[in-house]
């Protein structure tokens, strides 16, 4: 790749304005379509995405570029551990990749809960390198340890129908950085 190509790519990325906002129920259908395009993410029912955008809107982030949904993070605070945010899914549209959008959305969400949350949990299948890279980068940015254990086992919990889900625990952390 020539430096001219890199310069155009960087300009394209920096010329695009991405806005973050709290989703609402009208985003549910667009979230469903976005997640469907973001393999290897598991698709949920559209009803589930509607609930994520309404009942769990405060623990979700919608990212738009030119009025189009290009990113979404869903999560919730653990009822028995209210200082812990569980991130359910992170979806980034192909057209918005390579800009650190996943980490930027996670930072946006953590900033929103900065006075109440100092641990983050998520689950990742062993082969999902994009997610592993995102959460390793986030832990590094937060200056927080990242610990891994099995959350749901392929054989015991999924009866061979799904890969194991590894629990990723980042924290404790006391400060946040913006990408």
C-alpha positions in Angstrom: 0.0 0.0 0.0 1.4 3.4 -0.9 1.6 6.4 1.4 -1.0 8.1 -0.9 -3.5 5.3 -0.2 -2.8 5.5 3.5 -3.3 9.3 3.4 -6.7 8.9 1.7 -7.8 6.2 4.1 -6.8 8.3 7.1 -8.7 11.3 5.6 -11.7 9.2 5.0 -11.7 8.0 8.6 -11.2 11.4 10.1 -13.7 13.1 7.8 -16.4 10.8 9.0 -18.2 12.1 12.1 -19.4 9.3 14.5 -21.8 10.3 17.2 -22.6 8.3 20.3 -26.0 8.3 21.9 -28.4 6.4 24.1 -30.5 4.1 21.9 -34.3 4.1 22.0 -36.9 1.5 21.0 -37.0 2.8 17.4 -33.4 1.5 17.0 -34.3 -2.1 17.7 -34.8 -3.1 14.1 -31.6 -1.4 13.0 -29.6 -3.1 15.8 -31.0 -6.4 14.7 -29.9 -5.8 11.1 -26.4 -4.6 12.3 -25.8 -7.6 14.5 -26.9 -9.9 11.7 -24.2 -8.4 9.5 -21.5 -8.8 12.2 -20.5 -12.4 12.2 -19.6 -14.3 14.4 -22.0 -12.5 16.7 -25.0 -14.5 17.8 -28.2 -12.9 16.6 -31.0 -12.6 19.1 -34.6 -12.0 18.4 -35.6 -8.5 17.2 -37.7 -8.4 20.4 -34.6 -8.8 22.5 -32.9 -6.0 20.6 -36.0 -3.8 21.2 -35.6 -4.5 24.9 -31.9 -3.7 24.8 -32.7 -0.3 23.2 -35.5 0.5 25.7 -35.3 -1.3 29.0 -31.5 -1.4 29.0 -30.9 1.8 27.0 -28.8 3.3 29.8 -26.3 0.5 29.5 -26.2 0.6 25.7 -24.5 2.8 23.1 -25.6 3.5 19.6 -23.0 4.9 17.2 -24.1 6.7 14.0 -22.2 7.8 11.0 -24.0 10.1 8.5 -27.3 9.2 10.3 -26.7 5.4 9.9 -26.3 3.0 12.8 -22.7 1.6 12.4 -22.0 0.5 16.0 -23.8 -0.8 19.0 -22.9 -2.0 22.5 -25.4 -3.7 24.8 -24.9 -4.5 28.4 -26.4 -4.4 31.9 -25.2 -3.9 35.5 -25.1 -7.2 37.4 -27.9 -7.3 39.9 -25.7 -9.0 42.6 -22.7 -6.8 41.7 -23.9 -3.3 40.8 -20.3 -2.1 40.4 -19.9 -4.5 37.5 -21.0 -3.8 34.0 -21.6 -6.9 31.8 -21.1 -6.2 28.1 -23.4 -8.5 26.2 -22.4 -7.6 22.6 -20.3 -5.2 20.7 -21.1 -4.8 17.0 -19.3 -2.6 14.5 -20.4 -2.4 10.9 -17.8 -3.3 8.3 -17.7 0.3 6.9 -16.8 1.7 10.4 -14.0 -0.9 11.3 -10.4 0.1 11.7 -11.2 3.2 13.6 -11.1 1.9 17.2 -14.9 2.3 17.3 -15.5 -0.7 19.6 -13.2 0.7 22.3 -14.5 4.2 21.8 -18.1 2.9 22.4 -17.0 1.0 25.5 -15.3 4.1 26.8 -18.5 6.1 26.2 -20.5 3.6 28.2 -18.0 3.4 31.0 -17.9 7.2 31.2 -21.6 7.2 31.6 -21.3 5.0 34.6 -18.0 6.2 35.9 -19.2 6.9 39.5 -20.8 3.5 39.9 -18.8 0.9 37.9 -15.3 -0.2 38.4 -15.4 -3.7 36.9 -16.4 -4.9 33.5 -17.4 -8.5 32.5 -18.0 -9.9 29.1 -17.9 -13.3 27.5 -15.9 -14.2 24.4 -15.6 -17.5 22.4 -12.0 -18.6 22.1 -11.8 -18.0 18.4 -13.2 -14.5 18.3 -9.9 -12.6 17.9 -11.5 -9.2 17.1 -13.3 -9.3 20.5 -10.2 -10.5 22.3 -8.2 -7.6 20.8 -10.8 -5.1 21.7 -11.0 -6.1 25.4 -7.3 -6.5 25.8 -6.9 -3.0 24.4 -9.6 -1.6 26.7 -7.9 -3.3 29.8 -4.6 -1.8 28.7 -6.2 1.7 28.3 -7.8 1.4 31.7 -4.6 0.2 33.3 -6.6 -2.7 34.7 -5.9 -6.4 35.0 -7.7 -8.8 32.6 -8.6 -12.2 34.0 -10.2 -15.1 32.1 -12.2 -18.1 33.3 -14.8 -20.3 31.7 -18.4 -18.9 32.0 -20.3 -21.5 29.9 -18.6 -24.7 28.8 -19.2 -26.1 25.3 -20.0 -29.6 26.6 -21.6 -28.9 30.0 -23.7 -25.9 29.1 -24.1 -25.8 25.3 -24.2 -29.6 24.7 -21.8 -29.1 21.8 -24.1 -26.7 20.0 -21.9 -23.6 20.7 -18.3 -22.9 21.5 -17.4 -22.2 25.1 -17.9 -18.7 26.4 -14.9 -17.4 28.4 -15.6 -14.9 31.1 -13.4 -11.8 30.7 -13.1 -9.7 33.9 -11.4 -6.3 33.6 -10.9 -4.5 36.9 -10.9 -3.0 39.2 -10.3 0.3 37.5 -10.5 3.8 38.9 -10.0 6.0 35.8 -11.0 6.1 32.2 -9.3 7.1 29.1 -10.7 8.2 25.8 -9.4 6.8 22.5 
